[in-house]
Amino acid sequence: MEIIGKMAVISALEDDKMKKTRLVVMDFNNENTKKICELAEEKGVKVVEDKRYFLKFKRAHQGVALIIPEFEYMSEDELFSIPEKERDIIVALDSIQDINNLGTIIRSASVFGISKIIIPKDRAAEVTPAVLKTAQGGANDVDIIKVTNLSRTLREAKKNGYFVVGCHMEGEPTENFISPPVVIVIGNEHKGIRPGVLKECDKVHTIPMDLNSSVGSLNAGVAGSIIMYEYFKAFRV
């Protein structure tokens, strides 16, 4: 995976939790590049000069590329092999497509002590350098599991003792929570939770909003963060 562009590279270099492989630059002698090279060396990151490396990029790269390891996803088998006494809260994202929403949810999961997030393999955002940047180190604390069929995975979760809770516009107020182990399902930015996935939810919560608001719904990243906080408040504080 590659992070390109000066500001993005500097931000990643300054994030001590993010693993880095090497920094590639077009020109050691460029004044701005020099400062980035110095920062990389301070952080113990190898620096190489390679003009040809940048021929493949179609986006603006500004002559710097930070190489980071490919993100490693947890397998579904590993998820359900967790000992019963360690099963807690899992967040399942039903076709979240905006990378900023995914990054925000990963960051919030880390803050509220949630260590597992399920995402579909198709028609959904995956973990990219931009997502890692938004997550602000949260991905170091959270396992991400890619699944082929979310509805089937939720059924498997219920067989393993999890209670499935949907976060949806039409549901009960965010109170009277079922205690973990639970899977919290957060829907797509525009369509919410798909009918087939919603059918697998044992209970559905909605976040109360001011009826006079001109805004029809919450951003998926914000809604997910609120519901995670409510569970944290109910069972961790």
C-alpha positions as CSV (number, residue, x, y, z in Angstrom):
1,M,0.0,0.0,0.0
2,E,1.2,3.5,-0.8
3,I,0.6,6.9,0.7
4,I,1.4,9.7,-1.7
5,G,1.5,13.5,-1.5
6,K,3.7,15.5,0.9
7,M,1.2,16.3,3.6
8,A,-0.3,12.8,3.7
9,V,3.2,11.3,3.9
10,I,4.3,13.7,6.7
11,S,1.2,12.9,8.6
12,A,1.8,9.1,8.2
13,L,5.5,9.4,9.2
14,E,4.5,11.3,12.4
15,D,2.0,8.5,13.3
16,D,4.3,6.3,15.4
17,K,1.6,3.5,15.5
18,M,1.6,3.1,11.7
19,K,4.1,0.6,10.3
20,K,6.2,1.8,7.4
21,T,8.3,-0.1,4.9
22,R,10.2,2.6,3.1
23,L,10.0,6.1,1.6
24,V,10.5,6.6,-2.1
25,V,11.3,10.1,-3.5
26,M,11.9,11.4,-7.0
27,D,14.7,13.7,-6.0
28,F,16.8,13.8,-2.9
29,N,17.8,17.4,-3.6
30,N,14.4,18.9,-3.8
31,E,14.1,21.3,-0.9
32,N,10.7,20.1,0.3
33,T,11.7,16.4,-0.2
34,K,14.8,16.9,1.9
35,K,12.7,17.8,4.9
36,I,10.5,14.7,4.5
37,C,13.6,12.5,4.0
38,E,15.0,13.9,7.3
39,L,11.8,13.1,9.1
40,A,11.8,9.6,7.7
41,E,15.4,9.0,8.8
42,E,14.4,10.3,12.3
43,K,11.7,7.7,12.4
44,G,14.0,4.9,11.2
45,V,12.4,4.6,7.8
46,K,14.6,3.7,4.8
47,V,14.7,6.3,2.0
48,V,15.4,5.6,-1.6
49,E,15.4,7.7,-4.8
50,D,13.6,6.3,-7.8
51,K,12.2,8.5,-10.5
52,R,10.7,5.6,-12.5
53,Y,8.7,4.5,-9.5
54,F,6.3,7.4,-10.0
55,L,5.4,6.7,-13.6
56,K,2.6,4.4,-12.5
57,F,0.6,7.1,-10.6
58,K,-2.3,8.9,-12.2
59,R,-2.9,11.0,-9.1
60,A,-0.7,13.9,-8.0
61,H,2.1,12.4,-6.0
62,Q,4.4,15.4,-5.4
63,G,7.4,13.2,-5.8
64,V,7.0,11.3,-2.5
65,A,5.5,7.9,-1.7
66,L,5.5,6.1,1.6
67,I,5.2,2.3,1.3
68,I,3.3,0.7,4.1
69,P,2.4,-3.1,4.5
70,E,-0.8,-4.4,3.0
71,F,-3.6,-4.4,5.5
72,E,-4.2,-7.8,7.0
73,Y,-7.8,-8.8,7.5
74,M,-8.9,-11.3,10.1
75,S,-10.6,-14.4,8.8
76,E,-14.2,-15.3,9.6
77,D,-13.0,-18.6,11.1
78,E,-10.8,-16.7,13.5
79,L,-13.7,-14.5,14.5
80,F,-15.9,-17.4,15.6
81,S,-13.1,-19.3,17.2
82,I,-12.8,-16.7,20.0
83,P,-13.4,-18.3,23.4
84,E,-17.0,-17.8,24.7
85,K,-15.8,-15.8,27.7
86,E,-14.0,-13.3,25.5
87,R,-16.9,-12.6,23.2
88,D,-18.0,-9.0,23.6
89,I,-19.1,-6.4,21.0
90,I,-18.7,-6.6,17.3
91,V,-19.6,-3.9,14.8
92,A,-20.9,-5.0,11.4
93,L,-21.1,-2.5,8.5
94,D,-23.7,-3.1,5.9
95,S,-22.2,-1.7,2.7
96,I,-20.6,1.5,4.1
97,Q,-19.0,3.0,1.0
98,D,-17.5,6.3,2.1
99,I,-13.9,5.8,3.2
100,N,-14.2,8.7,5.7
101,N,-17.1,6.9,7.4
102,L,-15.2,3.7,7.6
103,G,-12.1,5.5,9.0
104,T,-14.3,7.3,11.6
105,I,-16.0,4.1,12.7
106,I,-12.6,2.3,13.1
107,R,-11.3,5.3,15.2
108,S,-14.5,5.3,17.3
109,A,-14.4,1.5,17.8
110,S,-10.8,1.9,19.2
111,V,-11.9,4.7,21.5
112,F,-14.8,2.7,22.9
113,G,-12.9,-0.6,23.3
114,I,-14.5,-2.5,20.4
115,S,-11.9,-4.7,18.7
116,K,-13.8,-6.3,15.8
117,I,-15.5,-4.8,12.7
118,I,-17.1,-6.9,10.0
119,I,-17.3,-5.5,6.4
120,P,-18.7,-7.1,3.2
121,K,-16.2,-8.0,0.5
122,D,-18.4,-6.4,-2.3
123,R,-19.9,-2.9,-2.7
124,A,-18.2,-1.6,0.4
125,A,-15.2,0.5,1.3
126,E,-12.1,-1.4,2.3
127,V,-9.1,-0.4,4.3
128,T,-6.9,2.0,2.2
129,P,-4.2,4.4,3.3
130,A,-6.9,7.2,3.3
131,V,-9.0,5.1,5.7
132,L,-5.9,4.5,8.0
133,K,-5.3,8.2,8.0
134,T,-8.8,9.0,9.1
135,A,-8.7,6.2,11.7
136,Q,-5.7,8.0,13.4
137,G,-4.1,4.8,14.6
138,G,-7.3,3.1,15.5
139,A,-6.7,0.3,13.0
140,N,-3.9,-0.9,15.3
141,D,-6.5,-1.8,17.9
142,V,-9.3,-3.2,15.7
143,D,-9.5,-6.4,13.7
144,I,-11.3,-6.1,10.4
145,I,-13.1,-9.1,9.0
146,K,-14.2,-9.3,5.3
147,V,-17.1,-11.5,4.7
148,T,-18.8,-12.7,1.5
149,N,-22.4,-12.7,2.8
150,L,-23.2,-10.5,5.8
151,S,-26.7,-12.0,6.4
152,R,-25.1,-15.5,6.7
153,T,-22.4,-14.2,9.0
154,L,-25.0,-12.7,11.3
155,R,-26.8,-16.0,11.4
156,E,-23.5,-17.7,12.3
157,A,-22.9,-15.0,15.0
158,K,-26.3,-15.8,16.6
159,K,-25.4,-19.5,16.6
160,N,-22.3,-18.5,18.5
161,G,-24.3,-16.7,21.2
162,Y,-24.4,-13.1,19.8
163,F,-27.5,-11.0,19.9
164,V,-27.8,-8.9,16.7
165,V,-28.8,-5.2,17.1
166,G,-29.5,-2.9,14.1
167,C,-29.0,0.9,14.1
168,H,-31.9,2.0,11.9
169,M,-34.2,5.0,11.4
170,E,-37.2,3.0,12.5
171,G,-36.6,1.3,15.9
172,E,-36.6,1.6,19.6
173,P,-34.9,4.5,21.4
174,T,-31.3,4.0,22.3
175,E,-31.9,2.6,25.8
176,N,-32.7,-0.8,27.3
177,F,-29.6,-2.3,25.6
178,I,-29.1,-6.1,25.5
179,S,-25.8,-6.9,27.2
180,P,-22.9,-8.3,25.2
181,P,-22.0,-10.4,23.4
182,V,-23.7,-8.4,20.6
183,V,-23.2,-7.5,17.0
184,I,-24.2,-3.9,16.2
185,V,-25.2,-3.4,12.5
186,I,-24.7,0.0,10.9
187,G,-26.3,0.6,7.5
188,N,-25.3,2.2,4.3
189,E,-25.0,6.0,4.0
190,H,-28.1,6.3,1.8
191,K,-30.2,3.1,2.0
192,G,-29.5,2.1,5.6
193,I,-29.6,-1.6,6.5
194,R,-30.7,-3.8,3.6
195,P,-34.0,-5.7,4.1
196,G,-32.2,-9.1,4.1
197,V,-29.7,-8.0,6.7
198,L,-32.4,-6.2,8.8
199,K,-34.3,-9.4,9.0
200,E,-31.4,-11.0,10.9
201,C,-31.5,-8.2,13.6
202,D,-33.0,-9.4,16.9
203,K,-33.6,-5.8,17.9
204,V,-33.4,-2.4,16.2
205,H,-32.4,0.9,17.9
206,T,-32.8,4.4,16.5
207,I,-31.0,7.5,17.6
208,P,-33.5,10.2,18.7
209,M,-33.3,13.5,16.7
210,D,-34.9,16.9,17.0
211,L,-38.1,16.8,14.9
212,N,-37.5,20.4,13.8
213,S,-34.2,19.6,12.3
214,S,-33.8,20.2,8.5
215,V,-31.4,17.2,8.4
216,G,-33.2,13.9,7.7
217,S,-30.6,11.6,9.2
218,L,-27.1,11.3,10.7
219,N,-23.9,10.6,8.8
220,A,-23.2,6.9,9.1
221,G,-19.8,7.5,10.8
222,V,-21.5,9.8,13.4
223,A,-24.4,7.4,13.9
224,G,-22.0,4.5,14.4
225,S,-19.9,6.4,16.8
226,I,-23.0,7.4,18.9
227,I,-24.3,3.9,19.2
228,M,-20.9,2.6,20.1
229,Y,-20.6,5.3,22.8
230,E,-24.1,4.3,24.2
231,Y,-22.9,0.7,24.5
232,F,-19.7,1.8,26.1
233,K,-21.6,4.0,28.6
234,A,-24.0,1.1,29.4
235,F,-21.5,-1.7,29.9
236,R,-18.0,-0.3,30.3
237,V,-18.1,2.9,32.5
